[in-house]
Amino acid sequence: MEKNLEIIDIIKNALKEDIGRGDITSNLLIPENQGAEMAFVARQEMVVCGTFIPEMVYAQIDSDVCVTLGVKDGDVITKGAIIAVATGNARALLAGERVALNIMQRMCGVASLTREYVDAVKDTKAVILDTRKTMVNIRILDKYSVTVGGGENHRIRLDDMVMIKDNHITLCGGINKAVEKARYGTNLPIILECDTMAQVEEAIISRPDRILLDNMDNDMLKKAVSLVGGKIPLEASGGVSLETVYGIAETGVDYISVGKITHSASAVDIGADIVFS
């Protein structure tokens, strides 16, 4: 992840947005050559994610800034833990502080919420998946954060797999026709969304690579699991929360996709404090 050009572009755009023509306050108050040390400190318990971000941020501002890590991605840390320490020009440290914090706080938030869902179903076979309901233009960071939290990625983009939904089925004239067209047009995995048991019955005949059971209650999910009999992997989706995810997992589905782990994750609290100057 550290050398990913897409992440570098995200950081460049974020710095341009935040700094503008320059950090006026620091330029007025801080001597040009003053050195300092800045610690990025956890202010709550969290799953750490994005430890490479400070170094990538400061590489765009001042390549002489040195970043030392105190933890690694995936660690669970408590309030007061030092995530990273950046040493170098004080103006540079202050100029990159907010961008580094904003990105890490979100990444840790997504990873931490994902871990809650993963832990909630740990006694079952269900795998927690994300969705495409991510923050615009930073999907790569959201998706990576999910994996750090112990979840797995669903499709990253529309070109990763075939996902046949109700509108596709309507336009194609039925489930069998839609799956057949997809199968003869690509070697990519085919996921078929089903809203009813009748559609599940059709799906068994069409044999997609996975059946997505959309907005079904637990009784319907159990029936679908029994009907499919392990022949095709099943994914439950729609209205999943921390309160309901275990009950869904108990039905026997293989996957549970959760939009909330990316579209509703709260940023964690991380501080950036000058500890030496």
Secondary structure as GFF3:
##gff-version 3
##sequence-region A 1 277
A	DSSP	alpha_helix	5	19	.	.	.	ID=ss1
A	DSSP	alpha_helix	24	29	.	.	.	ID=ss2
A	DSSP	beta_strand	35	42	.	.	.	ID=ss3
A	DSSP	beta_strand	46	47	.	.	.	ID=ss4
A	DSSP	alpha_helix	53	61	.	.	.	ID=ss5
A	DSSP	beta_strand	66	69	.	.	.	ID=ss6
A	DSSP	beta_strand	76	77	.	.	.	ID=ss7
A	DSSP	beta_strand	82	89	.	.	.	ID=ss8
A	DSSP	alpha_helix	90	120	.	.	.	ID=ss9
A	DSSP	beta_strand	127	129	.	.	.	ID=ss10
A	DSSP	alpha_helix	139	148	.	.	.	ID=ss11
A	DSSP	beta_strand	162	164	.	.	.	ID=ss12
A	DSSP	alpha_helix	166	172	.	.	.	ID=ss13
A	DSSP	alpha_helix	175	185	.	.	.	ID=ss14
A	DSSP	beta_strand	190	194	.	.	.	ID=ss15
A	DSSP	alpha_helix	197	206	.	.	.	ID=ss16
A	DSSP	beta_strand	210	214	.	.	.	ID=ss17
A	DSSP	alpha_helix	218	228	.	.	.	ID=ss18
A	DSSP	beta_strand	234	237	.	.	.	ID=ss19
A	DSSP	alpha_helix	245	250	.	.	.	ID=ss20
A	DSSP	beta_strand	255	257	.	.	.	ID=ss21
A	DSSP	alpha_helix	260	263	.	.	.	ID=ss22
A	DSSP	beta_strand	270	276	.	.	.	ID=ss23
###
